[in-house]
Amino acid sequence: MRAQLVIGNKNYSSWSLRPWLAARHAGIAFDEIRIALYTPESAAQIRHYSPSGKVPVWCEGDMRVWDSLAICEYLAERAPALWPADAAARAIARSVSAEMHAGFAALRTGMTMNARARGRRVPVTPEIAADIDRIEAIWTDCRKRFGAGGPWLFGAFSIADAMFGPVVLRFVPYGVSRPGVVDDYVATWMADAHLQAWMAAAEQESEVLEQFECGR
Ligand SMILES: N[C@@H](CCC(=O)N[C@@H](CS)C(=O)NCC(=O)O)C(=O)O
């Protein structure tokens, strides 16, 4: 039975992008159901699929898996290479994925994901700067310790990359650039065919959610 991934607007929904990237990179087939967020119908449309009332949700027959990280974990049961093979590396990959999932509130609020936007400027508060510093530290540590085998955080693509991929669609629109690991990792993502396909689809979306159009 072919699975379905229910997602929000590709331009804005960073949580949706994470399992979408993990499934695409793992070559796991799925149909996509896109629900436009924050319309009068959105809540009912999402509830039809999702027990939590939020996207993303993975549907397979009667089964529902909701929450981005839980979906990624489910995908890794089908495609174990989504986590690093080495136990120590895998533990760190899980730690940074959980940290991304639970944190970075200032970055999320002040630099909303916007796949289409370029040349935006928002005030970089001390809290946002601290989030960017922490992301730089994570990316630098992972690349240095585990990244020798490829361009991703743990060399080969992993769920940690899926969790941090949407950060790239925060850094690029708002001009966050740091020479070295940050810019190199952003360049890796911007050259990724799957992220490019997502961005191209975001370009085709007609909805403009003013509350997420920061820094114009
Ligand atoms: N922790 C959840 C967060 C999911 C979430 O907040 N999704 C947002 C869209 S990005 C949503 O469904 N918003 C619609 C609503 O709250 O009505 C996850 O990791 O999947």
The ligand as an SDF file (V2000), in Angstrom:
LIG
                    3D

 20 19  0  0  0  0  0  0  0  0999 V2000
    6.2700   19.1770   16.6090 N   0  0  0  0  0  0  0  0  0  0  0  0
    5.5020   19.0720   15.3960 C   0  0  0  0  0  0  0  0  0  0  0  0
    5.1300   20.4600   14.9350 C   0  0  0  0  0  0  0  0  0  0  0  0
    4.1060   20.4500   13.8270 C   0  0  0  0  0  0  0  0  0  0  0  0
    3.5410   21.8160   13.5110 C   0  0  0  0  0  0  0  0  0  0  0  0
    3.5970   22.7520   14.3390 O   0  0  0  0  0  0  0  0  0  0  0  0
    2.9560   21.9560   12.2990 N   0  0  0  0  0  0  0  0  0  0  0  0
    2.3510   23.1890   11.8760 C   0  0  0  0  0  0  0  0  0  0  0  0
    2.7550   23.5510   10.4440 C   0  0  0  0  0  0  0  0  0  0  0  0
    4.4900   23.7210   10.1850 S   0  0  0  0  0  0  0  0  0  0  0  0
    0.8480   23.0280   11.7920 C   0  0  0  0  0  0  0  0  0  0  0  0
    0.3470   21.9570   11.5230 O   0  0  0  0  0  0  0  0  0  0  0  0
    0.1320   24.1140   11.9910 N   0  0  0  0  0  0  0  0  0  0  0  0
   -1.2790   24.1230   11.7790 C   0  0  0  0  0  0  0  0  0  0  0  0
   -2.0520   24.4550   13.0140 C   0  0  0  0  0  0  0  0  0  0  0  0
   -1.4430   24.5150   14.0990 O   0  0  0  0  0  0  0  0  0  0  0  0
   -3.2630   24.6780   12.8720 O   0  0  0  0  0  0  0  0  0  0  0  0
    6.3010   18.2980   14.3620 C   0  0  0  0  0  0  0  0  0  0  0  0
    7.5210   18.1360   14.5630 O   0  0  0  0  0  0  0  0  0  0  0  0
    5.7580   17.7840   13.3850 O   0  0  0  0  0  0  0  0  0  0  0  0
  1  2  1  0
  2  3  1  0
  2 18  1  0
  3  4  1  0
  4  5  1  0
  5  6  2  0
  5  7  1  0
  7  8  1  0
  8  9  1  0
  8 11  1  0
  9 10  1  0
 11 12  2  0
 11 13  1  0
 13 14  1  0
 14 15  1  0
 15 16  2  0
 15 17  1  0
 18 19  2  0
 18 20  1  0
M  END
$$$$
